[in-house]
Every structure is written in C-alpha cells, then in structure tokens.
Amino acid sequence: MVRVPAGMRKPVLVMSTDGVGTKVLVALQARRYDTVGEDLVNHSVNDILVHGARGIAFMDYVAGAGLGVDELAGIVDGV
C-alpha cells in the first residue's frame, strides 16, 4: 500500500521496475556482487526522476534460483 501525501491534487503514481539480466552475468564473471543491488535501485530511481516525479515509496525483490547464498548476500549487502 502507498499512502498519497495529503494535499496532493490529481496525483499520478509513476512506477518502474528493472531486471538484473546482464548485471548478474557481469557480476558472476567478476565475482563481485555488491554493486548489483545498488545498480537496480539507481536505475529504478532514475527512470522515475526523469519524468519529474518525486519518490514516495520503493519496492524491489531478489530472485536468484541459480545463485548461491554468498552471491545473494553480496547483492543484498550492496544496497
């Protein structure tokens, strides 16, 4: 749930999502996972900001069936 701030007239909610795709492939080759989560957040935030929107909430998820515990922990710790 997202509460629309009081006083906003005709609010329009702008949403964005980004998949890891190539980011994880590069991270696996480099054995460096701490930048993947940060990269996802930055892409989603930038996609919203370019429309002149203001952030009021952020939601993301991690899906990594092919990743081990250490790799997933590195992604989450990097955020």
HTML snippet that shows the backbone in 3Dmol.js (N, CA, C, O; Angstrom):
<script src="https://3Dmol.org/build/3Dmol-min.js"></script>
<div id="view" style="width:600px;height:400px;position:relative"></div>
<script>
const pdb = `
ATOM      1  N   MET A   1       0.843  -1.174   0.000  1.00  0.00           N
ATOM      2  CA  MET A   1       0.000   0.000   0.000  1.00  0.00           C
ATOM      3  C   MET A   1       0.890   1.239   0.000  1.00  0.00           C
ATOM      4  O   MET A   1       1.943   1.270   0.636  1.00  0.00           O
ATOM      5  N   VAL A   2       0.451   2.227  -0.708  1.00  0.00           N
ATOM      6  CA  VAL A   2       1.167   3.501  -0.745  1.00  0.00           C
ATOM      7  C   VAL A   2       0.161   4.592  -0.405  1.00  0.00           C
ATOM      8  O   VAL A   2      -0.866   4.731  -1.069  1.00  0.00           O
ATOM      9  N   ARG A   3       0.456   5.349   0.612  1.00  0.00           N
ATOM     10  CA  ARG A   3      -0.420   6.453   1.001  1.00  0.00           C
ATOM     11  C   ARG A   3      -0.025   7.682   0.189  1.00  0.00           C
ATOM     12  O   ARG A   3       1.140   8.080   0.184  1.00  0.00           O
ATOM     13  N   VAL A   4      -0.990   8.276  -0.492  1.00  0.00           N
ATOM     14  CA  VAL A   4      -0.726   9.504  -1.238  1.00  0.00           C
ATOM     15  C   VAL A   4      -0.695  10.644  -0.233  1.00  0.00           C
ATOM     16  O   VAL A   4      -1.633  10.817   0.546  1.00  0.00           O
ATOM     17  N   PRO A   5       0.398  11.434  -0.250  1.00  0.00           N
ATOM     18  CA  PRO A   5       0.511  12.536   0.718  1.00  0.00           C
ATOM     19  C   PRO A   5      -0.677  13.490   0.656  1.00  0.00           C
ATOM     20  O   PRO A   5      -1.157  13.829  -0.426  1.00  0.00           O
ATOM     21  N   ALA A   6      -1.144  13.917   1.823  1.00  0.00           N
ATOM     22  CA  ALA A   6      -2.264  14.851   1.907  1.00  0.00           C
ATOM     23  C   ALA A   6      -1.946  16.133   1.153  1.00  0.00           C
ATOM     24  O   ALA A   6      -0.806  16.597   1.155  1.00  0.00           O
ATOM     25  N   GLY A   7      -2.938  16.691   0.520  1.00  0.00           N
ATOM     26  CA  GLY A   7      -2.764  17.962  -0.177  1.00  0.00           C
ATOM     27  C   GLY A   7      -2.362  17.824  -1.638  1.00  0.00           C
ATOM     28  O   GLY A   7      -2.336  18.817  -2.365  1.00  0.00           O
ATOM     29  N   MET A   8      -2.048  16.616  -2.080  1.00  0.00           N
ATOM     30  CA  MET A   8      -1.685  16.444  -3.486  1.00  0.00           C
ATOM     31  C   MET A   8      -2.953  16.509  -4.329  1.00  0.00           C
ATOM     32  O   MET A   8      -3.950  15.859  -4.015  1.00  0.00           O
ATOM     33  N   ARG A   9      -2.908  17.292  -5.393  1.00  0.00           N
ATOM     34  CA  ARG A   9      -4.049  17.403  -6.296  1.00  0.00           C
ATOM     35  C   ARG A   9      -3.799  16.549  -7.530  1.00  0.00           C
ATOM     36  O   ARG A   9      -2.731  16.622  -8.139  1.00  0.00           O
ATOM     37  N   LYS A  10      -4.763  15.758  -7.887  1.00  0.00           N
ATOM     38  CA  LYS A  10      -4.675  14.901  -9.068  1.00  0.00           C
ATOM     39  C   LYS A  10      -3.365  14.117  -9.115  1.00  0.00           C
ATOM     40  O   LYS A  10      -2.621  14.220 -10.090  1.00  0.00           O
ATOM     41  N   PRO A  11      -3.077  13.342  -8.081  1.00  0.00           N
ATOM     42  CA  PRO A  11      -1.798  12.606  -8.058  1.00  0.00           C
ATOM     43  C   PRO A  11      -1.730  11.542  -9.157  1.00  0.00           C
ATOM     44  O   PRO A  11      -2.728  10.899  -9.485  1.00  0.00           O
ATOM     45  N   VAL A  12      -0.557  11.376  -9.703  1.00  0.00           N
ATOM     46  CA  VAL A  12      -0.279  10.315 -10.671  1.00  0.00           C
ATOM     47  C   VAL A  12       0.880   9.507 -10.107  1.00  0.00           C
ATOM     48  O   VAL A  12       1.950  10.058  -9.851  1.00  0.00           O
ATOM     49  N   LEU A  13       0.682   8.221  -9.913  1.00  0.00           N
ATOM     50  CA  LEU A  13       1.743   7.380  -9.393  1.00  0.00           C
ATOM     51  C   LEU A  13       2.578   6.866 -10.564  1.00  0.00           C
ATOM     52  O   LEU A  13       2.042   6.253 -11.486  1.00  0.00           O
ATOM     53  N   VAL A  14       3.885   7.113 -10.530  1.00  0.00           N
ATOM     54  CA  VAL A  14       4.816   6.671 -11.565  1.00  0.00           C
ATOM     55  C   VAL A  14       5.611   5.513 -10.988  1.00  0.00           C
ATOM     56  O   VAL A  14       6.206   5.636  -9.918  1.00  0.00           O
ATOM     57  N   MET A  15       5.622   4.384 -11.696  1.00  0.00           N
ATOM     58  CA  MET A  15       6.312   3.204 -11.197  1.00  0.00           C
ATOM     59  C   MET A  15       7.346   2.719 -12.196  1.00  0.00           C
ATOM     60  O   MET A  15       7.230   2.965 -13.397  1.00  0.00           O
ATOM     61  N   SER A  16       8.352   2.033 -11.694  1.00  0.00           N
ATOM     62  CA  SER A  16       9.397   1.495 -12.552  1.00  0.00           C
ATOM     63  C   SER A  16       9.894   0.184 -11.969  1.00  0.00           C
ATOM     64  O   SER A  16       9.862  -0.018 -10.755  1.00  0.00           O
ATOM     65  N   THR A  17      10.345  -0.690 -12.826  1.00  0.00           N
ATOM     66  CA  THR A  17      10.975  -1.932 -12.379  1.00  0.00           C
ATOM     67  C   THR A  17      12.144  -2.223 -13.307  1.00  0.00           C
ATOM     68  O   THR A  17      12.134  -1.825 -14.471  1.00  0.00           O
ATOM     69  N   ASP A  18      13.125  -2.899 -12.804  1.00  0.00           N
ATOM     70  CA  ASP A  18      14.306  -3.206 -13.600  1.00  0.00           C
ATOM     71  C   ASP A  18      14.747  -4.620 -13.262  1.00  0.00           C
ATOM     72  O   ASP A  18      14.733  -5.014 -12.096  1.00  0.00           O
ATOM     73  N   GLY A  19      15.133  -5.373 -14.258  1.00  0.00           N
ATOM     74  CA  GLY A  19      15.626  -6.723 -14.036  1.00  0.00           C
ATOM     75  C   GLY A  19      17.145  -6.743 -14.016  1.00  0.00           C
ATOM     76  O   GLY A  19      17.792  -5.859 -14.576  1.00  0.00           O
ATOM     77  N   VAL A  20      17.703  -7.741 -13.378  1.00  0.00           N
ATOM     78  CA  VAL A  20      19.154  -7.799 -13.266  1.00  0.00           C
ATOM     79  C   VAL A  20      19.828  -8.243 -14.551  1.00  0.00           C
ATOM     80  O   VAL A  20      20.882  -7.717 -14.907  1.00  0.00           O
ATOM     81  N   GLY A  21      19.238  -9.202 -15.256  1.00  0.00           N
ATOM     82  CA  GLY A  21      19.756  -9.641 -16.548  1.00  0.00           C
ATOM     83  C   GLY A  21      21.269  -9.678 -16.651  1.00  0.00           C
ATOM     84  O   GLY A  21      21.936 -10.464 -15.980  1.00  0.00           O
ATOM     85  N   THR A  22      21.795  -8.814 -17.504  1.00  0.00           N
ATOM     86  CA  THR A  22      23.231  -8.792 -17.787  1.00  0.00           C
ATOM     87  C   THR A  22      24.055  -8.400 -16.569  1.00  0.00           C
ATOM     88  O   THR A  22      25.217  -8.790 -16.456  1.00  0.00           O
ATOM     89  N   LYS A  23      23.471  -7.638 -15.664  1.00  0.00           N
ATOM     90  CA  LYS A  23      24.200  -7.204 -14.468  1.00  0.00           C
ATOM     91  C   LYS A  23      24.724  -8.408 -13.681  1.00  0.00           C
ATOM     92  O   LYS A  23      25.859  -8.397 -13.207  1.00  0.00           O
ATOM     93  N   VAL A  24      23.892  -9.446 -13.545  1.00  0.00           N
ATOM     94  CA  VAL A  24      24.308 -10.627 -12.785  1.00  0.00           C
ATOM     95  C   VAL A  24      25.371 -11.408 -13.552  1.00  0.00           C
ATOM     96  O   VAL A  24      26.298 -11.943 -12.943  1.00  0.00           O
ATOM     97  N   LEU A  25      25.253 -11.482 -14.875  1.00  0.00           N
ATOM     98  CA  LEU A  25      26.266 -12.183 -15.663  1.00  0.00           C
ATOM     99  C   LEU A  25      27.636 -11.530 -15.499  1.00  0.00           C
ATOM    100  O   LEU A  25      28.646 -12.217 -15.349  1.00  0.00           O
ATOM    101  N   VAL A  26      27.658 -10.201 -15.528  1.00  0.00           N
ATOM    102  CA  VAL A  26      28.920  -9.473 -15.328  1.00  0.00           C
ATOM    103  C   VAL A  26      29.418  -9.685 -13.897  1.00  0.00           C
ATOM    104  O   VAL A  26      30.610  -9.906 -13.683  1.00  0.00           O
ATOM    105  N   ALA A  27      28.515  -9.620 -12.923  1.00  0.00           N
ATOM    106  CA  ALA A  27      28.893  -9.823 -11.517  1.00  0.00           C
ATOM    107  C   ALA A  27      29.467 -11.215 -11.291  1.00  0.00           C
ATOM    108  O   ALA A  27      30.443 -11.373 -10.556  1.00  0.00           O
ATOM    109  N   LEU A  28      28.869 -12.227 -11.919  1.00  0.00           N
ATOM    110  CA  LEU A  28      29.374 -13.595 -11.775  1.00  0.00           C
ATOM    111  C   LEU A  28      30.784 -13.720 -12.332  1.00  0.00           C
ATOM    112  O   LEU A  28      31.637 -14.361 -11.719  1.00  0.00           O
ATOM    113  N   GLN A  29      31.039 -13.112 -13.493  1.00  0.00           N
ATOM    114  CA  GLN A  29      32.382 -13.180 -14.079  1.00  0.00           C
ATOM    115  C   GLN A  29      33.398 -12.431 -13.229  1.00  0.00           C
ATOM    116  O   GLN A  29      34.542 -12.869 -13.101  1.00  0.00           O
ATOM    117  N   ALA A  30      32.993 -11.312 -12.651  1.00  0.00           N
ATOM    118  CA  ALA A  30      33.900 -10.508 -11.834  1.00  0.00           C
ATOM    119  C   ALA A  30      33.974 -11.010 -10.391  1.00  0.00           C
ATOM    120  O   ALA A  30      34.829 -10.579  -9.617  1.00  0.00           O
ATOM    121  N   ARG A  31      33.060 -11.934 -10.037  1.00  0.00           N
ATOM    122  CA  ARG A  31      32.939 -12.411  -8.645  1.00  0.00           C
ATOM    123  C   ARG A  31      32.774 -11.243  -7.678  1.00  0.00           C
ATOM    124  O   ARG A  31      33.344 -11.217  -6.587  1.00  0.00           O
ATOM    125  N   ARG A  32      31.976 -10.284  -8.120  1.00  0.00           N
ATOM    126  CA  ARG A  32      31.687  -9.101  -7.299  1.00  0.00           C
ATOM    127  C   ARG A  32      30.199  -8.819  -7.393  1.00  0.00           C
ATOM    128  O   ARG A  32      29.685  -8.506  -8.466  1.00  0.00           O
ATOM    129  N   TYR A  33      29.512  -8.931  -6.272  1.00  0.00           N
ATOM    130  CA  TYR A  33      28.057  -8.864  -6.272  1.00  0.00           C
ATOM    131  C   TYR A  33      27.518  -7.637  -5.542  1.00  0.00           C
ATOM    132  O   TYR A  33      26.315  -7.377  -5.574  1.00  0.00           O
ATOM    133  N   ASP A  34      28.390  -6.890  -4.890  1.00  0.00           N
ATOM    134  CA  ASP A  34      27.942  -5.786  -4.047  1.00  0.00           C
ATOM    135  C   ASP A  34      27.430  -4.582  -4.828  1.00  0.00           C
ATOM    136  O   ASP A  34      26.873  -3.667  -4.222  1.00  0.00           O
ATOM    137  N   THR A  35      27.595  -4.546  -6.144  1.00  0.00           N
ATOM    138  CA  THR A  35      27.116  -3.398  -6.919  1.00  0.00           C
ATOM    139  C   THR A  35      25.794  -3.672  -7.633  1.00  0.00           C
ATOM    140  O   THR A  35      25.175  -2.742  -8.149  1.00  0.00           O
ATOM    141  N   VAL A  36      25.353  -4.923  -7.672  1.00  0.00           N
ATOM    142  CA  VAL A  36      24.150  -5.277  -8.423  1.00  0.00           C
ATOM    143  C   VAL A  36      22.906  -4.629  -7.812  1.00  0.00           C
ATOM    144  O   VAL A  36      22.117  -4.014  -8.529  1.00  0.00           O
ATOM    145  N   GLY A  37      22.726  -4.757  -6.517  1.00  0.00           N
ATOM    146  CA  GLY A  37      21.554  -4.172  -5.854  1.00  0.00           C
ATOM    147  C   GLY A  37      21.531  -2.664  -5.972  1.00  0.00           C
ATOM    148  O   GLY A  37      20.485  -2.069  -6.229  1.00  0.00           O
ATOM    149  N   GLU A  38      22.687  -2.046  -5.785  1.00  0.00           N
ATOM    150  CA  GLU A  38      22.784  -0.587  -5.914  1.00  0.00           C
ATOM    151  C   GLU A  38      22.421  -0.148  -7.329  1.00  0.00           C
ATOM    152  O   GLU A  38      21.729   0.852  -7.518  1.00  0.00           O
ATOM    153  N   ASP A  39      22.887  -0.894  -8.312  1.00  0.00           N
ATOM    154  CA  ASP A  39      22.600  -0.586  -9.709  1.00  0.00           C
ATOM    155  C   ASP A  39      21.103  -0.668  -9.997  1.00  0.00           C
ATOM    156  O   ASP A  39      20.558   0.176 -10.709  1.00  0.00           O
ATOM    157  N   LEU A  40      20.443  -1.677  -9.448  1.00  0.00           N
ATOM    158  CA  LEU A  40      18.994  -1.815  -9.640  1.00  0.00           C
ATOM    159  C   LEU A  40      18.233  -0.635  -9.055  1.00  0.00           C
ATOM    160  O   LEU A  40      17.331  -0.090  -9.692  1.00  0.00           O
ATOM    161  N   VAL A  41      18.597  -0.247  -7.845  1.00  0.00           N
ATOM    162  CA  VAL A  41      17.925   0.888  -7.207  1.00  0.00           C
ATOM    163  C   VAL A  41      18.146   2.152  -8.023  1.00  0.00           C
ATOM    164  O   VAL A  41      17.202   2.898  -8.280  1.00  0.00           O
ATOM    165  N   ASN A  42      19.387   2.398  -8.434  1.00  0.00           N
ATOM    166  CA  ASN A  42      19.684   3.606  -9.207  1.00  0.00           C
ATOM    167  C   ASN A  42      18.906   3.659 -10.511  1.00  0.00           C
ATOM    168  O   ASN A  42      18.379   4.712 -10.869  1.00  0.00           O
ATOM    169  N   HIS A  43      18.824   2.534 -11.234  1.00  0.00           N
ATOM    170  CA  HIS A  43      18.075   2.529 -12.492  1.00  0.00           C
ATOM    171  C   HIS A  43      16.601   2.821 -12.270  1.00  0.00           C
ATOM    172  O   HIS A  43      16.006   3.604 -13.010  1.00  0.00           O
ATOM    173  N   SER A  44      16.010   2.205 -11.263  1.00  0.00           N
ATOM    174  CA  SER A  44      14.590   2.430 -10.985  1.00  0.00           C
ATOM    175  C   SER A  44      14.334   3.879 -10.578  1.00  0.00           C
ATOM    176  O   SER A  44      13.384   4.501 -11.055  1.00  0.00           O
ATOM    177  N   VAL A  45      15.165   4.409  -9.710  1.00  0.00           N
ATOM    178  CA  VAL A  45      15.009   5.791  -9.258  1.00  0.00           C
ATOM    179  C   VAL A  45      15.195   6.756 -10.423  1.00  0.00           C
ATOM    180  O   VAL A  45      14.408   7.690 -10.575  1.00  0.00           O
ATOM    181  N   ASN A  46      16.213   6.552 -11.242  1.00  0.00           N
ATOM    182  CA  ASN A  46      16.445   7.440 -12.383  1.00  0.00           C
ATOM    183  C   ASN A  46      15.290   7.396 -13.371  1.00  0.00           C
ATOM    184  O   ASN A  46      14.907   8.431 -13.915  1.00  0.00           O
ATOM    185  N   ASP A  47      14.724   6.205 -13.616  1.00  0.00           N
ATOM    186  CA  ASP A  47      13.587   6.087 -14.530  1.00  0.00           C
ATOM    187  C   ASP A  47      12.407   6.936 -14.065  1.00  0.00           C
ATOM    188  O   ASP A  47      11.664   7.473 -14.886  1.00  0.00           O
ATOM    189  N   ILE A  48      12.237   7.053 -12.772  1.00  0.00           N
ATOM    190  CA  ILE A  48      11.136   7.842 -12.215  1.00  0.00           C
ATOM    191  C   ILE A  48      11.468   9.329 -12.217  1.00  0.00           C
ATOM    192  O   ILE A  48      10.625  10.155 -12.566  1.00  0.00           O
ATOM    193  N   LEU A  49      12.689   9.669 -11.829  1.00  0.00           N
ATOM    194  CA  LEU A  49      13.079  11.082 -11.751  1.00  0.00           C
ATOM    195  C   LEU A  49      13.045  11.803 -13.095  1.00  0.00           C
ATOM    196  O   LEU A  49      12.720  12.989 -13.147  1.00  0.00           O
ATOM    197  N   VAL A  50      13.373  11.106 -14.179  1.00  0.00           N
ATOM    198  CA  VAL A  50      13.382  11.768 -15.490  1.00  0.00           C
ATOM    199  C   VAL A  50      11.989  12.216 -15.916  1.00  0.00           C
ATOM    200  O   VAL A  50      11.851  13.027 -16.832  1.00  0.00           O
ATOM    201  N   HIS A  51      10.963  11.697 -15.264  1.00  0.00           N
ATOM    202  CA  HIS A  51       9.591  12.122 -15.548  1.00  0.00           C
ATOM    203  C   HIS A  51       9.161  13.270 -14.638  1.00  0.00           C
ATOM    204  O   HIS A  51       8.013  13.712 -14.691  1.00  0.00           O
ATOM    205  N   GLY A  52      10.070  13.747 -13.814  1.00  0.00           N
ATOM    206  CA  GLY A  52       9.741  14.825 -12.892  1.00  0.00           C
ATOM    207  C   GLY A  52       8.957  14.357 -11.684  1.00  0.00           C
ATOM    208  O   GLY A  52       8.395  15.168 -10.947  1.00  0.00           O
ATOM    209  N   ALA A  53       8.917  13.052 -11.478  1.00  0.00           N
ATOM    210  CA  ALA A  53       8.168  12.509 -10.349  1.00  0.00           C
ATOM    211  C   ALA A  53       9.015  12.554  -9.080  1.00  0.00           C
ATOM    212  O   ALA A  53      10.240  12.657  -9.136  1.00  0.00           O
ATOM    213  N   ARG A  54       8.348  12.475  -7.955  1.00  0.00           N
ATOM    214  CA  ARG A  54       9.003  12.505  -6.652  1.00  0.00           C
ATOM    215  C   ARG A  54       8.757  11.168  -5.969  1.00  0.00           C
ATOM    216  O   ARG A  54       7.625  10.685  -5.929  1.00  0.00           O
ATOM    217  N   GLY A  55       9.809  10.575  -5.435  1.00  0.00           N
ATOM    218  CA  GLY A  55       9.678   9.275  -4.801  1.00  0.00           C
ATOM    219  C   GLY A  55       8.935   9.330  -3.489  1.00  0.00           C
ATOM    220  O   GLY A  55       9.217  10.181  -2.645  1.00  0.00           O
ATOM    221  N   ILE A  56       7.973   8.416  -3.307  1.00  0.00           N
ATOM    222  CA  ILE A  56       7.288   8.302  -2.019  1.00  0.00           C
ATOM    223  C   ILE A  56       7.372   6.870  -1.483  1.00  0.00           C
ATOM    224  O   ILE A  56       7.014   6.624  -0.331  1.00  0.00           O
ATOM    225  N   ALA A  57       7.842   5.919  -2.306  1.00  0.00           N
ATOM    226  CA  ALA A  57       7.983   4.530  -1.865  1.00  0.00           C
ATOM    227  C   ALA A  57       8.929   3.811  -2.821  1.00  0.00           C
ATOM    228  O   ALA A  57       9.125   4.231  -3.961  1.00  0.00           O
ATOM    229  N   PHE A  58       9.506   2.721  -2.333  1.00  0.00           N
ATOM    230  CA  PHE A  58      10.358   1.898  -3.184  1.00  0.00           C
ATOM    231  C   PHE A  58      10.159   0.441  -2.799  1.00  0.00           C
ATOM    232  O   PHE A  58      10.156   0.095  -1.618  1.00  0.00           O
ATOM    233  N   MET A  59       9.991  -0.417  -3.813  1.00  0.00           N
ATOM    234  CA  MET A  59       9.840  -1.839  -3.553  1.00  0.00           C
ATOM    235  C   MET A  59      10.684  -2.605  -4.573  1.00  0.00           C
ATOM    236  O   MET A  59      10.694  -2.272  -5.758  1.00  0.00           O
ATOM    237  N   ASP A  60      11.371  -3.605  -4.111  1.00  0.00           N
ATOM    238  CA  ASP A  60      12.169  -4.431  -5.002  1.00  0.00           C
ATOM    239  C   ASP A  60      12.140  -5.855  -4.469  1.00  0.00           C
ATOM    240  O   ASP A  60      11.633  -6.101  -3.375  1.00  0.00           O
ATOM    241  N   TYR A  61      12.670  -6.776  -5.223  1.00  0.00           N
ATOM    242  CA  TYR A  61      12.736  -8.170  -4.816  1.00  0.00           C
ATOM    243  C   TYR A  61      14.016  -8.780  -5.373  1.00  0.00           C
ATOM    244  O   TYR A  61      14.637  -8.223  -6.278  1.00  0.00           O
ATOM    245  N   VAL A  62      14.398  -9.913  -4.833  1.00  0.00           N
ATOM    246  CA  VAL A  62      15.563 -10.641  -5.330  1.00  0.00           C
ATOM    247  C   VAL A  62      15.095 -12.037  -5.735  1.00  0.00           C
ATOM    248  O   VAL A  62      14.516 -12.765  -4.929  1.00  0.00           O
ATOM    249  N   ALA A  63      15.348 -12.400  -6.980  1.00  0.00           N
ATOM    250  CA  ALA A  63      15.051 -13.747  -7.466  1.00  0.00           C
ATOM    251  C   ALA A  63      16.359 -14.295  -8.016  1.00  0.00           C
ATOM    252  O   ALA A  63      16.904 -13.756  -8.979  1.00  0.00           O
ATOM    253  N   GLY A  64      16.855 -15.341  -7.422  1.00  0.00           N
ATOM    254  CA  GLY A  64      18.149 -15.855  -7.849  1.00  0.00           C
ATOM    255  C   GLY A  64      18.273 -17.346  -7.688  1.00  0.00           C
ATOM    256  O   GLY A  64      19.108 -17.823  -6.919  1.00  0.00           O
ATOM    257  N   ALA A  65      17.454 -18.092  -8.402  1.00  0.00           N
ATOM    258  CA  ALA A  65      17.475 -19.552  -8.276  1.00  0.00           C
ATOM    259  C   ALA A  65      18.842 -20.138  -8.617  1.00  0.00           C
ATOM    260  O   ALA A  65      19.220 -21.169  -8.061  1.00  0.00           O
ATOM    261  N   GLY A  66      19.590 -19.504  -9.518  1.00  0.00           N
ATOM    262  CA  GLY A  66      20.885 -20.024  -9.920  1.00  0.00           C
ATOM    263  C   GLY A  66      22.041 -19.492  -9.087  1.00  0.00           C
ATOM    264  O   GLY A  66      23.197 -19.834  -9.335  1.00  0.00           O
ATOM    265  N   LEU A  67      21.734 -18.658  -8.100  1.00  0.00           N
ATOM    266  CA  LEU A  67      22.783 -18.065  -7.276  1.00  0.00           C
ATOM    267  C   LEU A  67      22.855 -18.763  -5.923  1.00  0.00           C
ATOM    268  O   LEU A  67      21.846 -19.251  -5.415  1.00  0.00           O
ATOM    269  N   GLY A  68      24.034 -18.805  -5.354  1.00  0.00           N
ATOM    270  CA  GLY A  68      24.215 -19.379  -4.028  1.00  0.00           C
ATOM    271  C   GLY A  68      23.964 -18.346  -2.944  1.00  0.00           C
ATOM    272  O   GLY A  68      23.738 -17.170  -3.227  1.00  0.00           O
ATOM    273  N   VAL A  69      24.006 -18.796  -1.714  1.00  0.00           N
ATOM    274  CA  VAL A  69      23.758 -17.922  -0.564  1.00  0.00           C
ATOM    275  C   VAL A  69      24.756 -16.760  -0.522  1.00  0.00           C
ATOM    276  O   VAL A  69      24.364 -15.623  -0.260  1.00  0.00           O
ATOM    277  N   ASP A  70      26.038 -17.033  -0.775  1.00  0.00           N
ATOM    278  CA  ASP A  70      27.052 -15.975  -0.721  1.00  0.00           C
ATOM    279  C   ASP A  70      26.812 -14.905  -1.778  1.00  0.00           C
ATOM    280  O   ASP A  70      26.962 -13.713  -1.506  1.00  0.00           O
ATOM    281  N   GLU A  71      26.439 -15.327  -2.984  1.00  0.00           N
ATOM    282  CA  GLU A  71      26.172 -14.366  -4.050  1.00  0.00           C
ATOM    283  C   GLU A  71      24.959 -13.501  -3.731  1.00  0.00           C
ATOM    284  O   GLU A  71      25.003 -12.283  -3.899  1.00  0.00           O
ATOM    285  N   LEU A  72      23.881 -14.124  -3.272  1.00  0.00           N
ATOM    286  CA  LEU A  72      22.678 -13.363  -2.906  1.00  0.00           C
ATOM    287  C   LEU A  72      22.955 -12.409  -1.750  1.00  0.00           C
ATOM    288  O   LEU A  72      22.480 -11.274  -1.753  1.00  0.00           O
ATOM    289  N   ALA A  73      23.721 -12.865  -0.762  1.00  0.00           N
ATOM    290  CA  ALA A  73      24.072 -11.997   0.368  1.00  0.00           C
ATOM    291  C   ALA A  73      24.872 -10.796  -0.119  1.00  0.00           C
ATOM    292  O   ALA A  73      24.678  -9.687   0.379  1.00  0.00           O
ATOM    293  N   GLY A  74      25.764 -10.994  -1.080  1.00  0.00           N
ATOM    294  CA  GLY A  74      26.543  -9.887  -1.623  1.00  0.00           C
ATOM    295  C   GLY A  74      25.672  -8.867  -2.329  1.00  0.00           C
ATOM    296  O   GLY A  74      25.919  -7.665  -2.232  1.00  0.00           O
ATOM    297  N   ILE A  75      24.658  -9.331  -3.038  1.00  0.00           N
ATOM    298  CA  ILE A  75      23.733  -8.421  -3.729  1.00  0.00           C
ATOM    299  C   ILE A  75      22.957  -7.605  -2.714  1.00  0.00           C
ATOM    300  O   ILE A  75      22.867  -6.384  -2.840  1.00  0.00           O
ATOM    301  N   VAL A  76      22.395  -8.262  -1.711  1.00  0.00           N
ATOM    302  CA  VAL A  76      21.584  -7.575  -0.706  1.00  0.00           C
ATOM    303  C   VAL A  76      22.436  -6.629   0.138  1.00  0.00           C
ATOM    304  O   VAL A  76      21.998  -5.521   0.447  1.00  0.00           O
ATOM    305  N   ASP A  77      23.634  -7.044   0.511  1.00  0.00           N
ATOM    306  CA  ASP A  77      24.516  -6.198   1.320  1.00  0.00           C
ATOM    307  C   ASP A  77      24.943  -4.945   0.569  1.00  0.00           C
ATOM    308  O   ASP A  77      25.250  -3.925   1.186  1.00  0.00           O
ATOM    309  N   GLY A  78      24.965  -5.017  -0.772  1.00  0.00           N
ATOM    310  CA  GLY A  78      25.409  -3.876  -1.573  1.00  0.00           C
ATOM    311  C   GLY A  78      24.408  -2.762  -1.669  1.00  0.00           C
ATOM    312  O   GLY A  78      24.736  -1.678  -2.151  1.00  0.00           O
ATOM    313  N   VAL A  79      23.179  -2.999  -1.217  1.00  0.00           N
ATOM    314  CA  VAL A  79      22.137  -1.962  -1.368  1.00  0.00           C
ATOM    315  C   VAL A  79      22.256  -0.934  -0.294  1.00  0.00           C
ATOM    316  O   VAL A  79      21.470   0.013  -0.256  1.00  0.00           O
TER     317      VAL A  79
END
`;
const viewer = $3Dmol.createViewer("view");
viewer.addModel(pdb, "pdb");
viewer.setStyle({}, {cartoon: {color: "spectrum"}});
viewer.zoomTo();
viewer.render();
</script>
